[in-house]
Amino acid sequence: MAPGGAARMSAALILASVWVLASAITAMLPYRMQFPPGIALLFLSVPLLIFIGISHGFIWVGLFLFAVASMFRNPLIYFAKRLMGRPT
């Protein structure tokens, strides 16, 4: 605990919280404006997952990975189909 009895959150979890807020704001944009910030958030999630894993371990990585997969399920399904050579 930090002095004064207040708990402190790590930098990794603060960045993860900011990422979740940014992706929620992106989801509220009109559809045609979601693509650029959405792709940026999707690519930023990979180093953030690594940072969380180094700082806190696999349980927190699993929780954040669940958040990423739930918010970006359609683009992830699309990219998976393209990787496997299936029609999109």
N, C-alpha and C positions, 0 to 999 in steps of 0.2 A: 504494500500500500504506500501511496505517496504521503508526504507530510500533511497532516491535517485530516487524515482519514479518507481522503478522496482517492478512488481508484483511477489509474491512468491507463489509457488505451495505447497500444503500440502503433507505430507508424504504419505497419502493414494493415492493421484493421481499420485505421482511419482512412487510408487510401481505398480499401475495399468498400467502406461505407460511402465515400465520395463517388466511387465507380457505380454503386447501386443507385444512388440518387441521380447521377448523370444518365444512366440508362433508363431510369423511370421518366425523366424529363424528355429524353429522346423518343420514348414510346408515345408521348403526348403530342409530338409534332405531327404535322400533316405527313401522309405517307411518302410523298415525293421528296420531303426534306429529311427523312429518317436515315437514308442510306449512308451518306458520308460520316456522320457522327456514330452511327451504329457499327460500321466496319471498323472505325478507329477504336471504339470500345471493345469490340470483339478481339482485335489484335492486341490491345493493351491488357486484356485479361490473362494472357499467357505469362508475361513477366510478373504480373501481380500474383498469379497462382504460385509461381516459384518463390516470390518474396514471402508470401504467407506460409508456404511450406517450410522454408528455412527458419522463419521466426516462430511458428506455432505448431507445426507438425501436420500429419495427414488428416486428422479429424477436421480441422479448419479448412484445409484444402478441399475436402469432400463437400463441406457446406457451401463454400464459395463456388465450386464447380457445379453444384446443383443450381445455384442462382444463375450462373452463366448459361447453363443448359436450358433452364426454364425461360429465360428472357430471349435467348437466341436460338430456340429450337428449330424454327423454319429455315434460317440461313445455314445452320449446322446440318440439317437434313439435306438441303440442296447441295452443299459442298461434299457431303459424304456420297451422294448419288453421282456427282461428277467424278469423284475419285474412283469409284467403282465402275464407271463407264455406263451406268444406267441412264435411261432417259429422264430428264428433269421435268 
